[in-house]
Amino acid sequence: MNRFKKVVVKIGSALITAGGKGLDREMISAWADQMAQLRAEGVDVVLVSSGSIAEGITRLGLKSRPGSISELQATAAVGQMGLVQAYEACFQAHGINSAQILLTHADLSNRQRYLNARTTLRTLLEFGTVPVVNENDSVSNEEIRFGDNDTLGALVANLVEADLLIVLTDQEGLFDADPTANPDAKLVEHADARDPRLVDYAGPSSGHLGRGGMQTKVSAAQLATRSGTHTVICSGNTKNVITRIVQGEALGSFLEASEGHLAARKQWLAGHMRCAGELRLDEGAVDVLVNKNASLLPIGVKAVSGVFNRGEVVACLAPDGTEIARGLVNYPSDECKQIIGKASKQIPEILGYQDDPELINRENLILMKA
């Protein structure tokens, strides 16, 4: 009996390209075999795969990872072809359709696009496919890129409300010290994903093929826990690692989530959204949000900054500039500037219409500080 029913598997660049030598097709086939087995057993699987840039470097005969955005984008476009072809062939061998999903940060920063991405992934799972997700490196830039596919794995886990995020790497797991420098370093077999010591254990990033490192994997686990998703960081070279973990075997580092799915439905607001603007509140509005579990009304807002549309995420700041909450705003920035400081009943007179009496409804708002 499988312990988990919905799983996101993330595979890193160094692992999937055998340290930069090109796609390791034998390993890709082995991982696909395991995911196909899970599908046959009724487990939903989403694959988040790095490797497009690393494969592009190999195909183009480059000696190192490109430094400029344009070169990275072009390299990713070339490499993505090989990556998708490899997965497609492996899953087709099992009679399973795969689907390519490319995402940028902007796709998840807008509520409507977020919902579209979630609906697409869930529908693909209903069709029995294995979605293969990657960051859209061919069009992303410094402003919109996720930064690493570990983060993307956690965001996808949030999108599909996964039970488990498996982060496959070329390391056995997370150690309490650098095992290459400290022979007494011990594997962290089980921990609360929110334990602040984990960040210190992870240390700095040192990967040259991808942008990630153990630190980004820990950060991803901490982000995933907000969605009620457990995380396992383990070696992708371990035989049948994916199926064994899903069946409940203790491999690598199990970082436990303490949040449940019901609480997680709006946790994405806190975890990964880049705020499109800011609302500066007065003390009364801060009190209402923090202590009275209420919505944010226009009358409690003193200033608006940034340019945003209805449905985008904005930060709610206390008078001293501290972010106390963030949420989905009901009016675009230009209209917010017209109605702040006013009673809700004045909105129709000022704007000529009224969609909502609140700037942010409580159901679309999450507190950042208690």
N, C-alpha and C positions, 0 to 999 in steps of 0.2 A: 504494500500500500504506500503510495507516494504521500509524503508529508505536505508537499506544497502543490497547489493547483494552477498557479499562474506565475511564471518565472521569466525574468529578464536576464539574459546572458550577455555579458560584455567581454569582448576579446581585444586585447591591446596590440599595438603595432609591432613591438619587439617580438611578441609571441607568435603572431600570425605570419610574420615574415622571416622567422628564424633568425632574428637579430639583424635584419636588413638585407638578407640574401635573396629576397623575392618571396612570393607567396608559398607557404609551406602547405602544399596541396594534400599531402598525406595527413597532416594534423587537421586541416579543414574538413577532410572527409570523415575523420574520426569524431570530431565534434558534431558534424551534421548527423552522423549515425546515432549519436546519443540523443540529440534533439528530436530526431525522427521517432526514436523509441518512446520518448516522452509524449509526443503527439499521439502516438498509437495508444498510449495509456490514458489519454484524456487530459493531459497537462497542456495548457496554453503556453507557448514559448515565443518570446520576442528576442531577436538577436541584435545587439548593438555592436557593430564591428568597426574598429579602427583599421587602418592599413591602406587607405587609398593613396595618401601621400607617399608612404613607404614603398608601395608597389609602383607608383609613378616614378619615383627616384630610380628604381631598378630598371623599369622599361625605358626610361630616357637616358640611362647610362650616366646619371649624375653621381658625383663623388660625395656629396653631402646634401643635407636638407636645405632647400632654397631659403634665402633670407627675406626676399621681397614678397609682398602680398600677391602681386600679379604672377610671379613664378610659382608660388605655392598653389594658387588657384588653378593654374594650368597643369601643374604636376598632379594635383588631386583629380582633375578631370580625366587625365590619361589613366591614372591608377584605378579609378573607380570602375572602369570597364573590366579590368581583370578581376577585381574583387567580386563584382556581381556575377560574372561568368562562372567563377569558381563555386560560389554558393549555389547558383542556379543548377549547375550540373550535379552537385552533391545531393541536393534535396530532390531533384527530379529522379534520381536513382531509387528513391523510396516512394515515388509517386506523389510527392508533396510539392505544391506550388510555393514559391517564395515571392516576396514583394519588396521592391526597393522604396525606402522612405528616406528622403534627405531633408534635414531640418536646419534652420538657423535660429539664433536666439530670438529674432523678431517673430518667428512662427509661434513662440510660446509667450511672448511679452504682450501680445494682444489677445484679449479674452476670446474673441470670436475665432481667431486662428488656432488658439489653444484647443477650443472645443472641436474645431474641425479636425485637428490632428488626432485628438482622442477618439472621435467617432470613427475616423478612418482605421486606426489601429484596432479598435474593438471589432469593427466589421470584418477586417482581415482575419482576425482570430476566429470569428464565427464561421468564416469560409474554410477554416482549417489550414490556412497558410502559415508560414513562418515569416513574419515581417523582418526584413534586414534593414536596420536603421543606421545611418551615419550622419555626421555633421556635413552640411553642404559646403565643403571647403572650396568648391569651385566658384562660389559667389560670395562667401562670407568675408568679412574684413575685421579689423581689430575691434570695431564697435559692436558687432553683432555675433562674433564667434563665441561658442560656449567656453572655449579655453582648453578643453580636453574631453575625450569621450567617456571618461569616468563620470563627469558631471552629467553628460547627456544620458548615460545609462540610468542615473538616478531620476532624471526628469521623465524618462520614458516609463520607469517603474511607477512614477506618480501618475502619469497619463492613464495607464492601464490598471492602476491599483493592484500592482503585483504583490504576491506574498513574499517573494524572494528575489533579490538581485545577486547574481553570481558574477564576480569580477575575476576573470581569469588573467593571470599574469605569469611572468617567468620566475616569480618568487613563490616560496612555499606558503607565505602569508605575511601577516604583520608581526614583527618582533618588537620586544620592549627595548631593544637597542639595535644598532647596526651589526648584523651577524657577520659581515665581512671584516669588521674591525674589532668586534668583541666576541670571543669564543663562548662567553657565558650568556649571550643573548638568548632569550626564551621566546618561543612562539606564543603569541596571544591567542589562545584557543577559543575563548569566549569572553565577551565584554559587552557592556551597554554601549551602543553606538554613540551616545552623547557624552561618554566619559571624556573629559578634557585632556586626560593624559595621552589619549591615542594620537593626538596631533604631535605631541612631543616625541612619541615613539616613532612616528613616520619619518621625521627628518625632512630635509630638502629634496626637491626633485633633481634627478640626474640623468633622465632619459634624453637621448639625442634624436631618436626616430619620431617620437610623439611628444606631446606637450605635458603629459602626465607624469606621475611618480607615485610613490606610496602615499604621500601627503594628499594628493587629489583623490585617491581611493578612499581614504578616511573621510575626507570632506564629502565625497559622494555618499558614503554610508550614513553620515549625519544628515544629509539632505533626504535620503531615502527614508530614514526613520520617521520623518515628518509625515510621510504617506502611509505609515504603518508597515513599511517594507523592511524585512530583515536583509542583511548583507553578508555574503561570504566572500572573503578574499583568499584566493588559493591558486595553486600552480595548475596551469592548463595542460601541463605535461603529464599529470597524474592520470593513469589509465581509468577510463570511464568516470572521470571526475564529475561531470555534470549529472549523470544519472545517479551516482552514489550520493551526491549531496542532496538531490531532490528526494531521495528515499530516506534521508535523515541521518546519513553517516557523517560523523564529525571529521571534516577535512579542512585544513587551512584555519582561517580566523573567522569565527562566527560573531558578527556584530549585531546585537539584538535591538530591535525597534521596540519602543515602549508606547508609541502612539497607535491607536486603532484607526481603521479605515473611516469610521464615522466622523472622528475628529479631524481626519486628514483631508476632507473634501475641499476645504479652503486653505490648507496649509501651503499649497503651492504659492500663495501670495507672499508668504514669509520667506520661502526658500529660494526662488530663482528668478523672480520678476525684477526687471530693471525699471525703476519708476520713471514714468514719462513726465512727471511734474511734481509739484509740492503744494500743499495747502497749509498755511500758517494759521494755527488755531489760537483762540483766546483761552484763558484758564477755565472758563465755564465749560467750553466744549471738551477740553481735556478731561475734566471731571466726569462729564456725561459719558464719554467713551470708556474711560478706565473703570469707573465705579458703578455705572448704572446700566451697562450693557445695552446702550442705545445707539441709534443711527446718528450720522453726522448731518446736521442741518446747516443751511447756508448762513444763518445768523451767527453761528459760532466761528466763522472763518474770517480772518483779518486780511489775508493776502494770498495771491495765487502766483506761482512761478512755473515756467515751462509752457510748452505747447503740446496739448494732448486732445484726443478725441473722446467721445463717450465710450465707456467700456474699457478704457486703458487704466493702468495701475498708477496711482499717485500715492505719495507719502504724506502722512499727516504729522506735522511738526508742532511741538509745544512752543510756547513763546521763547524759550531759551534755545530753540533749534534742535532739540532732541526728537528723534523719530519715535513716536509712540504707537503709530498704527499705519497700515496701508490698506488700500482697497480699490475697488472698481468704481470709478467716478461716473455719475449719471448724466453729466453735462460736459461739453467740450470747454476748453480753457477760456475762450473768448466769452462764452456765456457765463461761466463761473465768475469771471471778474465783474460781470454786471449784477449778479444776484448775491454775492457774498455780503454778509452783514445785514441782510434783509430777512424778513419773516417769509416762511414758505408760501403763505397765502398771497404774497406779492409777485411770485414768479410768473404767473400768467400775464399780469399787467406789464411786467418788465420785458419778458421775452416773447410774449404773444402766444405762448403755449406752456404747458407743464407736463413733462413726462413723469416726474417723480417729485415728491415734496422734499426728499433728502438729496444731499450731494452724494452721500455714500450710504447705502442700506446696510444695516448691521449684518445681514447674511453674507454680504460681500466685503466684509472688513475683518481684519485680524489685528490684534494688539501685538506690538513688538516689545513692549515693556509693560510689566505689571504695575 
